[in-house]
């Protein structure tokens, strides 16, 4: 996780950041449409559903790069208020045959 040039900008307890992760359902029921981003280091970042963050529900199980303001809620969970995001393109890895010399 990191902002532009890998930096986080602190503004009164809020941090500007870019988070890359898989969009995962965070709600405990089918009616709960909250999502979170699970990063490659298994950090879970809850997405604020207001504004642009509400649109991420459409991209369940896809990798996105989301930009926004990061804070901690009362329980200490990371919460991202999304200002913009891009769906990441999957790059298919080609397995190399170990037997080929």
C-alpha positions as CSV (number, residue, x, y, z in Angstrom):
1,X,0.0,0.0,0.0
2,X,1.3,3.5,-0.7
3,X,0.4,6.8,-2.2
4,X,2.1,8.6,-5.0
5,X,5.8,7.8,-5.0
6,X,5.2,5.4,-2.1
7,X,4.4,8.2,0.3
8,X,1.3,8.7,2.6
9,X,0.2,12.3,3.2
10,X,-1.1,12.9,6.8
11,X,-3.8,15.5,7.1
12,X,-5.4,15.7,10.5
13,X,-5.4,12.0,11.1
14,X,-6.5,11.2,7.5
15,X,-4.1,9.8,4.9
16,X,-4.1,10.2,1.1
17,X,-3.3,6.8,-0.3
18,X,-3.6,4.4,-3.2
19,X,-4.6,0.8,-2.3
20,X,-4.3,-2.1,-4.7
21,X,-6.4,-5.2,-3.8
22,X,-9.1,-7.6,-4.5
23,X,-12.7,-6.4,-3.9
24,X,-14.3,-8.8,-1.4
25,X,-17.8,-8.7,0.2
26,X,-17.5,-7.5,3.8
27,X,-21.2,-7.8,4.8
28,X,-22.5,-10.7,6.9
29,X,-25.6,-11.1,4.9
30,X,-26.7,-11.0,1.2
31,X,-28.5,-7.7,1.9
32,X,-25.3,-6.1,3.3
33,X,-23.5,-4.6,0.3
34,X,-20.3,-3.4,2.1
35,X,-17.0,-4.4,0.5
36,X,-13.4,-4.3,1.5
37,X,-10.1,-4.5,-0.4
38,X,-7.8,-7.3,0.5
39,X,-4.2,-6.4,-0.4
40,X,-1.4,-8.8,-1.4
41,X,-0.1,-8.7,2.2
42,X,-3.6,-9.7,3.4
43,X,-4.4,-6.3,4.9
44,X,-8.2,-5.7,4.9
45,X,-9.3,-2.2,4.1
46,X,-13.0,-1.5,4.5
47,X,-14.5,0.7,1.8
48,X,-16.7,3.6,2.8
49,X,-19.8,3.1,0.7
50,X,-20.5,6.8,0.2
51,X,-19.7,8.3,-3.1
52,X,-17.4,6.4,-5.5
53,X,-16.8,3.6,-3.0
54,X,-20.3,2.3,-3.5
55,X,-19.5,1.5,-7.1
56,X,-16.8,-1.1,-6.1
57,X,-19.6,-3.6,-5.3
58,X,-19.9,-4.1,-9.1
59,X,-16.3,-5.4,-9.2
60,X,-16.4,-8.3,-6.7
61,X,-13.4,-10.6,-7.0
62,X,-11.6,-8.3,-9.3
63,X,-8.3,-6.4,-8.6
64,X,-8.6,-2.7,-8.4
65,X,-6.4,0.3,-7.6
66,X,-8.3,2.7,-5.4
67,X,-7.3,6.2,-4.5
68,X,-8.7,8.1,-1.6
69,X,-8.4,9.0,2.1
70,X,-7.5,6.4,4.6
71,X,-8.4,6.6,8.3
72,X,-9.0,4.2,11.2
73,X,-12.5,3.8,12.7
74,X,-13.3,3.5,16.4
75,X,-12.5,-0.2,16.4
76,X,-9.1,0.3,14.7
77,X,-10.1,-1.0,11.3
78,X,-8.7,0.8,8.2
79,X,-11.4,2.6,6.2
80,X,-10.9,4.0,2.7
81,X,-13.1,6.8,1.4
82,X,-12.6,6.3,-2.4
83,X,-12.1,9.3,-4.6
84,X,-11.4,7.2,-7.7
85,X,-10.4,3.7,-8.9
86,X,-9.3,1.7,-11.8
87,X,-9.9,-2.0,-12.5
88,X,-6.5,-3.7,-13.0
89,X,-5.8,-5.8,-16.0
90,X,-4.9,-9.4,-15.3
91,X,-1.6,-10.4,-16.9
92,X,-1.6,-14.1,-17.6
93,X,1.7,-15.7,-16.6
94,X,3.1,-18.2,-19.0
95,X,4.5,-21.3,-17.2
96,X,7.9,-22.3,-18.5
97,X,8.4,-25.9,-19.2
98,X,11.3,-27.2,-17.0
99,X,12.0,-30.0,-19.5
100,X,12.8,-27.7,-22.4
101,X,16.5,-26.9,-22.6
